[in-house]
């Protein structure tokens, strides 16, 4: 079971910030072989959803209120440590992110830019594809909305 914490940037410990940046780099840059600038100065505006197993970060997202990233509240940088994916933590962290947006920002819809291979995954959380496929950092993505 994941222990979920939602924190603004200025409350993250140095260790938590290091862990989340390391996890994002491990998956998005190394595993997906995608050279892009992950550290984008948007973390300071985000709420960080940390999924910990024991004291170790194994799942993560960042969420934004309307207008801070997209027109609508949004979820991004959804990531689960490779060896932890078989436990359903992706579903846990996305559900926690949806709940955090609903609680903290109190409005819908929620907008995401989803990697195409995860469309089915996001549909299980009520997201629907909106528009055509596009490339983001060299990886096929689609815009999805949850009303």
N, C-alpha and C positions, 0 to 999 in steps of 0.2 A: 504494500500500500504506500502511496506517495503522501508525503507531508507537503502541503501547498502553502506557500507564503506569497503575498502580493506586496511589493515594496516600490516606492518611488526611488529614483536614481540616488537622491541625496541621503537615503537611509541604507542603501546597500553597503555592506562591509567591503573592505578591500578584497578580502578572500572571495566573497560572493561575486564581485565584479570580475575578478580574475577567472573564477570558475566558469561563469557564463560566457565570457569572451573566448575562453579556451574551448568550451563545448561547441560554440558556434563555429569556430575556426576548424575544429576537428571534423565536423560534419559538412559544413557548407563549402569550405575551401579544400580540405584534404580529401575527404571521402568522395565528395561530388566532383572533385577535380575542377573547381571553378575559381579562377582568379578574379576576385572582386574586392572592393573596399567595404568590409563588414563594419568597421568602426566609422560610423557615418554622422556623428553628432546628433542623432535622433534619440539615442538612449537617454539623454538628459530630460526629454519631454515624456518619455514612456513610463508606464507602470510595468514592473518586471514580475512575471509570474514564475516562481521558482518551484520546481518539483524535486523534492529531496527524498532520498532513500537512505535512512540513517542520517549522517551528516554530509552525504555526497550528492551533489547536483547531478541528476540523471535526465531531467526534462525541463524545458524552458520555453516561454514565449515572452514577447513584449506586447503591450496593448496601448492604444492611443485613443484619446477622446476625439470626437468629431472635429475636423479641421486641422488637427495636428499632424496628420500624415495623409489621410484621404478625407473626402468630404464627410464620410460617416465614421463612427468609431471603428477601430480595426485591430486585428490580431496579426502579428508578424513574427518572423524568426522562430517558427515552431520547430522544435528540435528535441530529439530523444537520443541519448547515447546508444550507439549501435548494439552493444551487448544487452541492453535493457528493453529493446523494442518488443520482444516476445511477451511482455507482461501487460500490454495494453496501456502503457503510460502515455502514449500519444493521445488516446481518447481522454484519459484523465486530465491532461494538461490543457487540451482544447476546451473541455467542459468547464474546467476551473476558470479559463480565460473568458468564456462566454458569461459565466456567472459574475465574474469581476466587472466586466463591462456593464452588465445589467445593474449591478449594485452601485458601482462607483459613478457611472456616467448616466445611468437611468434613461437610456433611449436606444432604439434600434433604427434602422437595420445595422448589421455588422458587415463590414466589407473586408475581403482578403484578396491577396494576390497569391494564388495557389499554384504550386508546381503541378503540371498536368497529370502526372502519374498518381497524384493524391486526390483527384476529383471525387472518386468513389468514397474515400475516407471522409472528406468534408461533407459530402451529401448525407452521411449517417448522422451528422451534427446539424442538419437542417439548412445547409448552404446550397444554393443553386447557381449554376454557371450563368454568367451574364456577359455576352459578347464572345469574340473569337480569341483563339490562341495567339499569344505574342511572346517574344523572347525578352527575358529579363536576366541580365548577366549571363547570356548564352544558354539559358535553360528555358524550355517551353513552360509558360504560365497561362492561367486564365483568371479573369476577375470573377469572384464569387460573392454572393450576398446572402445573408441570413436575416429574414424579416421577423 
